[in-house]
């Protein structure tokens, strides 16, 4: 048998495991995750009100319930207290790292570290009940928020700030986040991009959801749209960008109706400084930009300050080094050739990558399928050269000897039951357990 470890249980990890067991009946896969819960960003990155996208968990579940696939949660690979990469290689014939891009990009401007300034990743982790999340009072005492970025994550966080408790209560959002957002006094939300609407990264479906929010006006300045060379004639744009411009054009022509909350979509503004009021952020200083004719922008020198007691940057994810693996700091990825890890330019036998740590944080969930397919093809092409008899038949005893207590599928099912009970006790649907201790306690209730 060929025993493979896939590190990471998000879409790229599950698609890799699926490809391996579908294409080779001799392959057994352990999908290893440091969290006791599977599905990666599908569980902890998709907005709670996006039930259709979250339903993808059902497809990933089918993979993890395959007879030759095993889920092993609660096992950290690399880093302090983690299983060394070298030791993991001793337990499997091959290892595929699908560890994603675990951190966010920074703006690199003065004041970025002021209290009240966070990454959108931290905010999403909080309302998604990630066990590493910290409740830092994101919306406490805030009346105006600035979201820097114009991608789908920026749209998600702007929408969550504008949602009311009646809309959030049916979701699986943790109770503390629901209570905080229900009590929020944020009424002005500014989503700001340094370039024009024709270059925004959000999809039209996500964009239109903002216009469907009850109690919220969407405000677009027609003068900012007009700065975009593609505004007058968007016919030459790709379909998504063309539709985006059309939606924005409609909103710009629609006067605000006086609803209690407003989402302002702003363009051609580049953040240059976060300004303090007292000991925390109180405003964002922007510089007006203009198109340079080559797809970029240049600063005009004109400044504009936007009041904000909450600032969320949403300017992209970034991969982080994993102890024991090579890493390209410029791209935030592991060097590879068709998914095969390269060490000093040479293919490392039995080591592979897939997903964002392979190609960078680009594409949508479905982009992980062809990415995983390429890696699976490389691994199976190499399989005949991998020695088959040198690894244990079952890695779990070895993991326990290293101090880990893997959460297997029955443990995850116990967590699911606990979350269903919690939701029922609160008069809601399923409600996520928000911290490590409650997840571990629930997992331990699994039948032996």
C-alpha positions in Angstrom: 0.0 0.0 0.0 1.0 3.6 -0.6 0.4 5.6 2.5 0.2 9.4 2.0 -0.3 12.2 4.4 -2.1 15.3 3.2 -1.5 18.2 5.6 -4.6 20.5 5.6 -8.2 19.6 5.3 -9.5 22.5 3.3 -10.6 22.2 -0.3 -7.1 21.7 -1.7 -6.3 19.0 0.8 -9.7 17.2 0.3 -9.4 17.5 -3.5 -5.9 16.0 -3.3 -7.0 13.1 -1.2 -10.0 12.5 -3.5 -7.7 12.4 -6.6 -5.3 10.0 -5.0 -7.9 7.4 -3.9 -9.9 7.7 -7.1 -6.9 7.1 -9.3 -5.0 4.5 -7.4 -6.7 1.7 -5.4 -3.4 1.1 -3.5 -3.4 4.5 -1.9 -4.4 5.2 1.7 -4.6 8.8 2.8 -4.4 10.5 6.2 -5.7 14.0 6.1 -4.0 15.8 8.9 -5.1 19.2 10.4 -3.9 21.1 13.4 -7.6 22.0 14.1 -10.0 19.3 15.5 -12.4 20.4 12.8 -12.1 19.8 9.0 -12.8 21.9 5.9 -10.4 24.8 6.4 -11.6 28.1 5.1 -14.9 26.6 4.0 -15.7 26.4 7.8 -13.7 29.3 9.0 -13.5 31.7 6.1 -16.9 31.6 4.3 -19.3 34.2 5.7 -22.0 32.7 8.0 -24.8 34.0 5.8 -23.5 32.3 2.7 -25.2 29.0 3.2 -24.9 27.9 -0.4 -21.1 28.1 -0.4 -20.9 26.6 3.1 -22.9 23.7 1.8 -19.7 22.7 -0.1 -18.8 21.0 3.3 -21.1 18.2 2.2 -18.8 17.5 -0.9 -15.7 17.6 1.3 -17.3 15.4 3.8 -17.9 12.7 1.2 -14.1 12.7 0.5 -13.2 12.4 4.2 -15.6 9.6 4.7 -14.1 7.5 1.9 -13.0 4.1 3.1 -9.3 4.8 2.3 -9.3 8.3 3.7 -8.9 9.1 7.4 -9.2 12.5 9.1 -6.7 13.2 11.9 -7.4 16.5 13.5 -5.6 18.2 16.4 -2.1 17.5 15.0 0.2 20.4 14.4 2.9 19.9 11.8 6.0 22.2 12.2 6.5 25.1 14.5 6.6 25.2 18.3 5.1 22.0 19.7 4.4 20.7 16.3 5.4 17.4 14.7 8.7 18.0 12.8 8.4 17.7 9.0 11.3 15.2 9.1 9.4 12.9 11.5 6.2 13.2 9.4 8.2 11.9 6.4 9.2 8.9 8.4 5.6 7.9 8.9 4.4 8.1 5.3 5.6 7.2 1.8 4.7 10.7 0.6 3.4 14.0 2.1 1.4 16.7 0.4 1.3 20.0 2.1 -1.9 21.9 1.6 -1.5 24.5 4.3 -2.9 27.5 2.5 -1.8 31.1 3.2 -2.2 31.6 7.0 -1.5 35.4 7.3 -2.5 38.6 5.7 -0.7 41.3 3.8 0.0 44.6 5.6 -0.4 48.1 4.3 2.9 49.3 5.5 1.7 52.8 6.5 2.0 54.8 9.8 -0.6 54.0 12.4 -1.4 50.6 11.1 -0.9 49.0 14.5 -3.1 51.4 16.4 -5.8 49.8 18.5 -8.9 49.5 16.4 -7.0 48.5 13.3 -7.1 44.8 12.4 -6.9 42.6 9.4 -10.1 41.4 7.8 -8.7 37.9 8.5 -8.9 38.5 12.2 -12.4 39.9 12.0 -13.6 36.9 9.9 -11.9 34.4 12.3 -13.8 36.0 15.2 -17.3 35.9 13.7 -16.5 32.4 12.2 -15.6 31.0 15.7 -12.0 30.1 14.8 -10.5 28.8 18.0 -7.4 31.0 17.6 -9.6 34.1 17.4 -9.6 36.7 20.1 -12.5 39.0 20.9 -10.8 42.3 20.9 -14.0 44.4 20.9 -13.9 44.9 17.2 -17.2 46.9 17.0 -17.3 48.2 20.6 -17.7 52.0 20.6 -17.4 52.2 16.8 -19.8 54.2 14.7 -17.8 54.4 11.5 -15.8 51.7 9.8 -13.3 51.6 6.9 -12.7 48.4 5.0 -9.6 48.8 2.9 -9.8 46.6 -0.2 -12.4 45.8 -2.9 -12.4 42.0 -3.1 -15.0 39.5 -2.0 -13.6 39.3 1.6 -14.0 43.1 1.8 -17.6 42.8 0.6 -18.2 40.0 3.2 -17.0 42.0 6.2 -18.8 45.1 5.1 -22.0 43.1 4.7 -21.6 41.5 8.1 -21.1 44.9 9.7 -24.4 46.0 8.2 -26.5 42.9 9.0 -29.0 43.0 11.8 -29.6 40.4 14.5 -32.6 39.0 12.8 -30.5 38.1 9.8 -27.5 36.8 11.7 -29.3 34.7 14.3 -30.2 31.8 11.9 -26.5 31.4 11.0 -23.9 29.3 12.9 -22.2 32.4 14.2 -21.0 32.0 17.8 -23.2 33.6 20.4 -20.6 36.2 21.6 -20.1 37.5 18.0 -23.8 37.6 17.4 -24.4 39.6 20.6 -21.6 42.1 19.8 -22.8 42.7 16.2 -26.4 43.0 17.4 -25.4 45.7 19.8 -23.1 47.4 17.2 -23.6 51.2 16.6 -21.7 51.1 13.3 -23.8 53.1 10.9 -21.2 54.3 8.3 -19.2 51.7 6.4 -16.7 52.8 3.8 -15.2 50.2 1.4 -12.3 51.7 -0.3 -10.1 50.7 -3.3 -7.0 52.5 -4.6 -7.9 51.8 -8.2 -11.2 52.1 -10.2 -14.3 50.0 -10.3 -13.3 48.3 -13.5 -10.3 46.8 -11.6 -12.2 45.8 -8.4 -11.8 42.1 -7.5 -15.3 41.4 -6.1 -17.7 39.3 -8.1 -21.0 40.8 -9.3 -23.1 38.3 -7.2 -21.3 39.4 -4.0 -21.6 43.1 -5.0 -25.3 42.9 -5.6 -25.9 41.3 -2.1 -25.0 44.7 -0.6 -27.9 46.3 -2.4 -30.3 43.7 -1.0 -29.4 44.5 2.7 -32.4 45.8 4.6 -32.0 49.0 6.5 -28.8 49.8 4.5 -28.3 52.3 1.6 -25.4 51.8 -0.8 -23.8 55.1 -1.7 -21.6 55.5 -4.8 -20.1 58.8 -5.9 -20.6 59.2 -9.7 -17.5 61.5 -9.9 -15.3 58.6 -8.7 -16.7 56.3 -11.2 -16.1 58.8 -14.0 -12.4 58.8 -13.1 -12.2 55.2 -14.5 -11.4 55.2 -18.2 -13.6 52.2 -18.7 -16.6 53.9 -17.1 -17.8 55.7 -20.2 -17.6 52.5 -22.3 -17.3 49.3 -20.3 -18.0 47.1 -23.4 -14.4 46.1 -23.7 -14.1 44.8 -20.1 -14.3 41.1 -19.1 -17.9 40.1 -18.3 -17.6 40.3 -14.5 -16.0 43.8 -14.5 -18.6 45.0 -17.0 -21.4 43.8 -14.8 -19.8 45.4 -11.8 -19.6 48.8 -13.5 -23.3 48.5 -14.5 -24.4 47.8 -11.0 -22.3 50.6 -9.6 -23.7 52.9 -12.3 -27.2 52.1 -11.1 -26.4 52.8 -7.5 -24.7 56.1 -8.3 -27.9 57.2 -10.0 -30.1 56.2 -7.0 -30.4 58.7 -4.2 -30.1 57.4 -0.6 -33.4 56.7 1.0 -32.4 57.6 4.6 -32.0 54.1 6.0 -30.1 53.8 9.3 -26.9 52.4 7.8 -24.9 53.3 4.8 -22.2 51.4 2.8 -20.0 53.9 0.8 -18.2 52.3 -2.1 -15.1 54.5 -2.7 -12.5 54.3 -5.5 -9.2 55.9 -6.4 -8.2 56.4 -2.8 -4.9 55.0 -1.4 -4.4 54.8 2.4 -1.3 56.7 3.5 -1.8 56.9 7.3 -4.1 55.8 10.1 -4.7 58.8 12.4 -5.1 58.5 16.2 -7.8 60.0 18.3 -6.7 59.6 21.8 -5.1 56.2 22.1 -6.8 54.4 19.2 -7.6 54.9 15.5 -9.9 57.7 14.7 -9.6 58.2 11.0 -7.9 57.0 7.8 -6.0 59.5 5.7 -6.2 58.7 2.0 -4.5 60.2 -1.1 -6.5 60.6 -4.2 -5.1 58.5 -7.1 -5.6 58.7 -10.8 -5.1 56.2 -13.7 -1.7 56.1 -15.1 -2.8 54.7 -18.5 -1.0 51.4 -17.9 -3.4 49.7 -15.5 -2.0 51.3 -12.4 -2.5 54.5 -10.5 -0.4 57.5 -9.3 -0.8 59.7 -6.4 -2.2 63.2 -7.0 -1.2 64.7 -3.7 -4.8 65.5 -2.7 -5.6 64.2 0.8 -8.9 63.1 2.3 -9.6 62.0 5.9 -12.4 59.5 6.6 -13.5 59.1 10.2 -13.3 55.5 11.5 -13.1 53.9 14.9 -12.7 50.5 13.2 -10.3 49.8 10.3 -10.2 46.4 8.6 -7.5 45.8 5.9 -8.5 43.3 3.2 -5.6 43.4 0.8 -4.8 39.8 0.4 -3.5 36.7 2.1 0.1 35.5 2.3 1.7 32.1 2.9 4.1 31.6 5.9 7.1 29.4 6.2 6.7 25.9 7.6 9.7 24.7 9.6 11.5 22.1 7.6 10.2 23.1 4.2 11.9 25.5 1.7 10.1 28.8 1.3 10.2 31.6 -1.3 9.6 34.8 0.8 9.0 36.9 -2.4 6.0 34.9 -3.4 4.9 33.4 -0.1 5.0 29.9 -1.5 7.0 26.7 -1.4 9.2 26.3 -4.5 7.9 23.4 -6.6 7.9 21.8 -10.0 4.4 20.6 -11.0 3.7 20.2 -7.3 7.0 18.5 -6.4 8.8 20.3 -3.6 12.2 21.7 -4.7 15.0 21.9 -2.3 17.9 24.0 -3.6 16.4 23.5 -7.1 16.3 19.7 -6.8 13.1 17.7 -6.5 12.7 16.4 -2.9 11.5 12.8 -3.1 8.1 12.2 -1.5 7.3 15.9 -0.8 4.6 17.8 -2.6 2.4 20.9 -2.3 -1.1 21.9 -3.5 -3.3 24.9 -3.0 -2.3 28.4 -2.0 1.0 27.4 -0.5 1.8 26.1 -4.0 0.5 28.8 -6.3 -0.2 31.8 -4.0 -3.6 33.0 -2.7 -5.4 33.3 -6.1 -8.6 31.9 -7.6 -11.8 30.7 -6.0 -12.6 27.4 -4.2 -12.9 25.5 -7.5 -9.4 26.6 -8.6 -8.1 24.1 -6.2 -9.3 21.2 -8.3 -6.9 21.5 -11.2 -4.2 22.6 -8.8 -4.6 19.4 -6.8 -5.0 17.3 -10.0 -1.5 18.4 -11.2 0.0 17.5 -7.9 -1.7 14.1 -7.7 -0.5 13.3 -11.2 3.1 14.1 -10.2 2.9 12.0 -7.0 1.4 9.0 -8.7 3.9 9.2 -11.5 6.6 9.1 -8.9 4.9 6.3 -6.9 6.9 3.4 -8.4 10.1 5.0 -7.1 9.0 5.3 -3.5 10.0 2.5 -1.2 6.8 0.9 0.1 7.9 -1.1 3.1 9.6 1.4 5.4 6.6 3.1 7.1 4.3 1.9 9.8 0.9 0.5 8.9 -0.8 2.9 11.2 0.7 6.3 12.1 -1.7 7.0 15.1 0.4 5.1 17.7 3.5 7.0 16.6 1.6 10.3 16.8 0.5 9.5 20.3 4.0 8.7 21.2 5.0 12.2 20.0 2.4 13.7 22.4 -0.6 14.2 20.1 -4.1 12.9 20.6 -5.5 12.8 17.1 -9.2 13.7 16.7 -10.5 11.1 14.3 -13.8 11.3 12.4 -15.9 10.1 15.3 -14.4 13.0 17.3 -15.5 15.4 14.7 -19.0 13.9 14.6 -19.1 14.4 18.4 -18.2 18.1 17.9 -21.0 18.4 15.3 -23.5 16.9 17.8 -22.3 19.3 20.5 -22.8 22.3 18.2 -26.3 21.1 17.3 -27.2 20.9 21.0 -25.7 24.3 21.7 -27.8 25.8 19.0 -31.0 24.1 20.2 -30.4 25.4 23.7 -30.1 29.0 22.4 -33.2 28.6 20.2 -31.1 28.8 17.0 -29.8 26.3 14.5 -26.3 24.8 14.7 -24.0 27.2 16.6 -20.2 26.8 16.4 -18.1 26.0 19.5 -15.8 29.0 19.7 -12.7 27.9 21.6 -10.1 25.1 21.9 -11.3 23.8 25.2 -15.0 23.3 24.2 -13.9 21.6 20.9 -11.6 19.2 22.7 -14.1 18.5 25.3 -16.7 17.7 22.7 -14.3 15.5 20.7 -13.6 13.4 23.8 -17.2 12.5 24.1 -17.0 10.3 21.0 -17.8 6.7 21.4 -14.6 4.6 21.7 
